[in-house]
């Protein structure tokens, strides 16, 4: 007989699921980065190379893509559980969770840009252009993120390093 609270139910498992998904994302991301080439001319080709020519590359990439989707499903369910059970009343815990959510969205955006397809390129242009609305320093901030005055190879390499 193990001691556990009566209120313990399945909704309390999403934090643990997020931890497991984070570990799987790190492992598959490192494995994918071994064969990825962060160059605007070769990024999409390196993704095709991983999918076709690397032994098990298609499986690792699909696990990475699906893992990212499952991670966001678990994040939103975890937030929903927190709202339902009133976890937002603990302000420091709630604010740290929101900071982690924003960081997770930024990391997902960087991962979305890396294949450097047409949607990835224009996603990078549109989202990073939003930095220019910051008063006074917005335009300089956008150019600092891009590395030059438009989204190029420099930008892709910066996103890969992050």
PAZAPA-4460 file (N, C-alpha, C; in steps of 0.05 Angstrom, whole numbers, plus 32768, in hexadecimal, padded with zeros to 4 digits):
% residues 162
    n_x    n_y    n_z   ca_x   ca_y   ca_z    c_x    c_y    c_z   seq   type   mol
   8011   7FE8   8000   8000   8000   8000   8012   8019   8000     1      X     A
   800D   8029   7FEC   801C   8042   7FEA   800A   805A   7FF2     2      X     A
   8016   806D   8000   8007   8084   8008   8006   8098   7FF0     3      X     A
   7FEE   80A0   7FE9   7FEB   80B5   7FD4   7FD2   80C4   7FD9     4      X     A
   7FD0   80DD   7FD1   7FB8   80ED   7FD6   7FA1   80E2   7FC6     5      X     A
   7F89   80E7   7FD0   7F70   80DE   7FC3   7F6B   80EE   7FA9     6      X     A
   7F76   8106   7FA7   7F71   8116   7F8F   7F84   8110   7F78     7      X     A
   7F96   80FD   7F7C   7FA9   80F6   7F67   7F9A   80E7   7F50     8      X     A
   7F9D   80F1   7F38   7F90   80E5   7F21   7FA1   80E8   7F08     9      X     A
   7F97   80E0   7EF2   7FA7   80E0   7ED9   7FB0   80FC   7ED0    10      X     A
   7FA1   8110   7ED8   7FA8   812C   7ED0   7FC2   8135   7EDB    11      X     A
   7FCD   8127   7EEF   7FE6   8130   7EFB   7FFE   8123   7EEE    12      X     A
   7FFA   8114   7ED8   8010   8106   7ECA   801D   8117   7EB4    13      X     A
   8012   812D   7EAC   801C   813C   7E95   8037   8148   7E99    14      X     A
   803D   8150   7EB2   8058   815A   7EB7   806D   8145   7EB3    15      X     A
   8068   812D   7EBB   807B   8116   7EB7   807D   8110   7E99    16      X     A
   8066   8110   7E8B   8067   810B   7E6E   8077   8120   7E60    17      X     A
   8075   8139   7E69   8085   814F   7E5D   80A3   814A   7E61    18      X     A
   80AA   8140   7E79   80C7   813A   7E7E   80D1   8124   7E6B    19      X     A
   80C1   810F   7E67   80C9   80F9   7E55   80CB   8103   7E38    20      X     A
   80B7   8114   7E30   80B7   811E   7E15   80CF   8131   7E11    21      X     A
   80D6   8140   7E25   80ED   8152   7E23   8107   8142   7E1E    22      X     A
   810A   812C   7E2D   8122   811B   7E29   8122   810F   7E0D    23      X     A
   810B   8106   7E04   810A   80FA   7DE9   810F   810F   7DD3    24      X     A
   8106   8128   7DD7   810B   813E   7DC5   8129   8144   7DC4    25      X     A
   8135   8145   7DDB   8152   814A   7DDC   8162   8135   7DCD    26      X     A
   815B   811C   7DD2   816A   8106   7DC6   8166   8106   7DA8    27      X     A
   814D   8107   7D9E   8148   8107   7D81   8153   8121   7D74    28      X     A
   8152   8137   7D82   815D   8150   7D77   817B   814E   7D73    29      X     A
   8189   8143   7D87   81A6   813F   7D84   81AD   812C   7D6D    30      X     A
   819D   8116   7D6B   81A2   8103   7D55   819D   8110   7D3A    31      X     A
   8189   8121   7D38   8183   812E   7D1F   8199   8143   7D18    32      X     A
   81A3   8151   7D2D   81B6   8166   7D28   81D1   815B   7D1E    33      X     A
   81D6   8141   7D22   81EF   8135   7D18   81F0   8137   7CF9    34      X     A
   81D9   8133   7CEC   81D8   8133   7CCF   81CD   814C   7CC2    35      X     A
   81C4   815F   7CD2   81B8   8178   7CC8   81CD   818C   7CC0    36      X     A
   81C9   819A   7CAA   81DB   81AE   7CA0   81CD   81C9   7CA1    37      X     A
   81D5   81DC   7CB3   81C7   81F5   7CB5   81D0   820A   7CA0    38      X     A
   81CA   8204   7C88   81D1   8215   7C71   81B8   8218   7C60    39      X     A
   81B1   8231   7C58   8198   8235   7C49   8198   8225   7C2F    40      X     A
   81AF   821F   7C23   81AF   8210   7C0B   81AC   81F2   7C10    41      X     A
   81B3   81E8   7C27   81B4   81CB   7C2C   81A2   81C2   7C43    42      X     A
   8194   81D4   7C51   8184   81CC   7C68   816E   81B8   7C61    43      X     A
   815E   81BE   7C4C   8149   81AC   7C44   8155   8192   7C39    44      X     A
   816B   8194   7C2B   8178   817C   7C21   8182   816A   7C37    45      X     A
   818B   8176   7C4D   8195   8166   7C63   817D   8158   7C71    46      X     A
   8166   8165   7C72   814E   8159   7C7D   8146   8141   7C6C    47      X     A
   8147   8144   7C51   8141   812E   7C3F   8155   8117   7C43    48      X     A
   816F   811F   7C46   8184   810B   7C4A   817E   80FB   7C64    49      X     A
   8176   8109   7C79   8170   80FB   7C92   8159   80E8   7C8E    50      X     A
   8144   80F1   7C7F   812C   80E0   7C7B   8132   80C8   7C6A    51      X     A
   8142   80CB   7C55   8146   80B6   7C42   815F   80A5   7C46    52      X     A
   8175   80B1   7C4C   818F   80A3   7C4B   819A   809B   7C66    53      X     A
   8193   80A9   7C7B   819E   80A2   7C96   818E   808A   7CA1    54      X     A
   819C   8076   7CAB   818F   805F   7CB6   817D   8066   7CCD    55      X     A
   8163   8063   7CCB   8150   8069   7CE0   814B   8087   7CE2    56      X     A
   8155   8097   7CD0   8151   80B4   7CD1   8134   80BC   7CCF    57      X     A
   8125   80AF   7CBE   8109   80B5   7CBB   80FA   80B1   7CD6    58      X     A
   8102   809C   7CE5   80F5   8095   7CFE   80FC   80AA   7D13    59      X     A
   8116   80B2   7D14   811F   80C6   7D28   8111   80E1   7D22    60      X     A
   8110   80E9   7D09   8103   8103   7D02   80E5   8102   7D09    61      X     A
   80D8   80ED   7D02   80BB   80EB   7D07   80B6   80EA   7D25    62      X     A
   80C7   80DD   7D35   80C5   80DD   7D52   80C9   80F9   7D5D    63      X     A
   80DB   8108   7D51   80E1   8123   7D5A   80C9   8136   7D54    64      X     A
   80BE   8134   7D3C   80A7   8144   7D34   808E   813D   7D45    65      X     A
   8089   8123   7D47   8072   811A   7D57   8075   8121   7D75    66      X     A
   808E   811E   7D7E   8094   8125   7D9A   808E   8142   7DA0    67      X     A
   8095   8154   7D8D   808F   8170   7D91   8071   8175   7D93    68      X     A
   8062   8167   7D82   8044   816A   7D83   8039   8160   7D9D    69      X     A
   8042   8148   7DA6   8039   813D   7DBF   8041   814E   7DD7    70      X     A
   8058   815B   7DD4   8061   816C   7DEA   804E   8183   7DEE    71      X     A
   8046   8190   7DD8   8033   81A6   7DDB   8018   819D   7DE4    72      X     A
   800F   8185   7DDC   7FF6   817B   7DE6   7FF8   8178   7E04    73      X     A
   800E   816C   7E0E   8011   8168   7E2B   8014   8183   7E39    74      X     A
   8021   8196   7E2D   8024   81B1   7E39   8008   81BD   7E3D    75      X     A
   7FF8   81BD   7E28   7FDD   81C9   7E2B   7FCC   81BA   7E3E    76      X     A
   7FCE   81A0   7E3F   7FBE   8191   7E53   7FC9   8197   7E6F    77      X     A
   7FE3   819A   7E72   7FEF   81A1   7E8C   7FE5   81BD   7E95    78      X     A
   7FE4   81D0   7E83   7FDA   81EA   7E89   7FBC   81E9   7E90    79      X     A
   7FAD   81DA   7E81   7F91   81D6   7E87   7F8C   81CA   7EA2    80      X     A
   7F9C   81B7   7EAA   7F9A   81AB   7EC4   7FA1   81C0   7EDA    81      X     A
   7FB5   81D0   7ED4   7FBC   81E5   7EE7   7FA6   81FA   7EEB    82      X     A
   7F99   8201   7ED5   7F82   8213   7ED7   7F6B   8207   7EE6    83      X     A
   7F65   81EE   7EE1   7F4E   81E0   7EED   7F53   81DD   7F0C    84      X     A
   7F6B   81D5   7F13   7F70   81D1   7F30   7F7A   81E9   7F3F    85      X     A
   7F7B   8200   7F31   7F83   8219   7F3F   7FA0   821C   7F44    86      X     A
   7FB1   8210   7F35   7FCE   8212   7F39   7FD8   822E   7F33    87      X     A
   7FC9   823E   7F25   7FD1   8259   7F1F   7FD1   826B   7F38    88      X     A
   7FC6   8261   7F4E   7FC7   8271   7F67   7FE3   8272   7F72    89      X     A
   7FF4   825F   7F6C   8010   8260   7F74   801F   826F   7F5E    90      X     A
   8021   8289   7F62   802B   829B   7F4D   8046   8294   7F42    91      X     A
   8059   828D   7F53   8074   8288   7F49   8075   826E   7F38    92      X     A
   8066   825B   7F40   8064   8242   7F31   8057   8247   7F16    93      X     A
   8041   8256   7F16   8033   825C   7EFE   8044   826C   7EEA    94      X     A
   8051   8281   7EF5   8062   8292   7EE4   807A   8283   7ED8    95      X     A
   8085   8271   7EE8   809B   8261   7EDD   8091   824E   7EC7    96      X     A
   8079   8244   7ECB   806D   8233   7EB6   8068   8242   7E9D    97      X     A
   805E   825B   7E9F   8059   826B   7E87   8074   8273   7E79    98      X     A
   8089   8277   7E89   80A3   827D   7E7D   80AD   8265   7E6E    99      X     A
   80A9   824D   7E79   80B1   8234   7E6B   80A0   8231   7E51   100      X     A
   8086   8238   7E52   8075   8236   7E3A   8080   8248   7E24   101      X     A
   8087   8261   7E2B   8091   8274   7E17   80AB   826A   7E0C   102      X     A
   80BD   825F   7E1D   80D6   8254   7E14   80D1   823C   7E01   103      X     A
   80BE   822B   7E08   80B8   8214   7DF7   80AD   821C   7DDC   104      X     A
   809D   8231   7DDC   8093   823B   7DC2   80A9   8247   7DB1   105      X     A
   80BC   8254   7DBD   80D3   825F   7DAE   80E4   8248   7DA3   106      X     A
   80E9   8233   7DB3   80F8   821D   7DA9   80EA   820E   7D92   107      X     A
   80CF   820C   7D95   80BF   81FF   7D7F   80C1   8210   7D66   108      X     A
   80C1   822A   7D68   80C4   823B   7D51   80DF   8237   7D43   109      X     A
   80F4   8235   7D53   810E   8231   7D48   8110   8216   7D3A   110      X     A
   8103   8201   7D45   8103   81E7   7D38   80F2   81E7   7D1F   111      X     A
   80DD   81F8   7D1E   80CC   81FA   7D06   80DC   8207   7CEF   112      X     A
   80EE   8219   7CF5   80FD   8227   7CE0   8113   8216   7CD4   113      X     A
   811E   8204   7CE4   8136   81F6   7CDB   8134   81E6   7CC1   114      X     A
   811E   81D9   7CB9   811E   81CC   7C9F   8121   81DF   7C87   115      X     A
   811B   81F8   7C8B   811F   820D   7C77   8110   8208   7C5E   116      X     A
   80F7   81FF   7C60   80E5   81FF   7C4A   80D9   821A   7C46   117      X     A
   80C6   821C   7C33   80BA   8236   7C2E   80AA   8240   7C46   118      X     A
   809B   822E   7C53   808C   8236   7C6B   809E   823D   7C82   119      X     A
   80B4   822F   7C84   80C8   8235   7C9A   80D4   8251   7C95   120      X     A
   80DC   8257   7C7D   80E8   8270   7C77   80D5   8287   7C7D   121      X     A
   80BC   8285   7C72   80A9   829B   7C77   80A0   829D   7C94   122      X     A
   809F   8286   7CA1   809A   8287   7CBE   80AF   8296   7CCD   123      X     A
   80C8   8292   7CC5   80DF   82A0   7CD2   80DD   82BE   7CCC   124      X     A
   80D6   82C5   7CB3   80D4   82E1   7CAC   80BE   82EF   7CBB   125      X     A
   80A6   82E3   7CBB   808F   82EF   7CC8   8092   82F1   7CE6   126      X     A
   809A   82DC   7CF3   809C   82DC   7D10   80B2   82EE   7D1A   127      X     A
   80C9   82ED   7D0D   80DF   82FE   7D16   80DA   831B   7D0F   128      X     A
   80CA   8320   7CFA   80C3   833C   7CF4   80B2   8349   7D09   129      X     A
   80A4   8339   7D19   8094   8344   7D2F   80A6   8352   7D44   130      X     A
   80BF   834C   7D44   80D1   835A   7D57   80D3   8377   7D50   131      X     A
   80CE   837F   7D38   80D1   839B   7D30   80BB   83AD   7D3C   132      X     A
   80A6   83A2   7D48   8092   83B3   7D54   8099   83BB   7D70   133      X     A
   80AF   83B1   7D7B   80B9   83BA   7D95   80C1   83D7   7D93   134      X     A
   80B7   83E9   7DA4   80BE   8405   7DA1   80DC   840A   7DA4   135      X     A
   80E6   841D   7D95   8101   8427   7D96   8116   8414   7D8B   136      X     A
   8118   83FC   7D96   812D   83E9   7D8E   8124   83D2   7D7D   137      X     A
   810B   83D2   7D75   80FF   83BC   7D66   810E   83B5   7D4C   138      X     A
   8113   83C9   7D3C   8120   83C4   7D22   813C   83B9   7D26   139      X     A
   814B   83C4   7D3A   8166   83BA   7D3F   8165   839E   7D4B   140      X     A
   8151   8398   7D5B   814E   837D   7D66   8149   8369   7D50   141      X     A
   8138   8370   7D3D   8132   835E   7D27   814C   8358   7D16   142      X     A
   815B   836D   7D10   8173   836A   7D01   8188   835A   7D11   143      X     A
   8188   835E   7D2B   819B   834E   7D3C   8194   8330   7D3B   144      X     A
   817A   832A   7D3C   8172   830D   7D3A   8178   8302   7D1F   145      X     A
   8173   8312   7D0A   8178   8308   7CEE   8195   8306   7CE9   146      X     A
   81A6   8317   7CF4   81C2   8318   7CEE   81CA   832B   7CD8   147      X     A
   81B8   832F   7CC5   81BB   8342   7CAF   819F   834E   7CAB   148      X     A
   819B   835C   7C95   8181   836A   7C91   816B   8359   7C84   149      X     A
   816F   8340   7C82   815A   832D   7C79   8161   8311   7C83   150      X     A
   814D   8300   7C82   8150   82E4   7C8C   8162   82D5   7C78   151      X     A
   8179   82CC   7C81   818C   82BF   7C6F   8199   82A7   7C7D   152      X     A
   81AF   829E   7C72   81BE   8288   7C7D   81C7   828E   7C9A   153      X     A
   81CE   82A7   7C9F   81D7   82AF   7CBA   81C0   82AA   7CCE   154      X     A
   81A8   82B1   7CC6   8191   82AD   7CD8   818D   828F   7CDE   155      X     A
   818E   827F   7CC9   818A   8262   7CCD   819F   8256   7CDF   156      X     A
   81B8   825F   7CDC   81CD   8255   7CEE   81C9   825E   7D0A   157      X     A
   81C0   8276   7D0E   81BA   827F   7D29   81A3   826F   7D36   158      X     A
   818F   826A   7D26   8178   825A   7D31   8181   823D   7D37   159      X     A
   8193   8232   7D27   819D   8217   7D2C   81AD   8216   7D46   160      X     A
   81BE   822A   7D4A   81CE   822B   7D63   81BD   822D   7D7C   161      X     A
   81A8   823D   7D7A   8196   8240   7D91   8187   8226   7D96   162      X     A
***
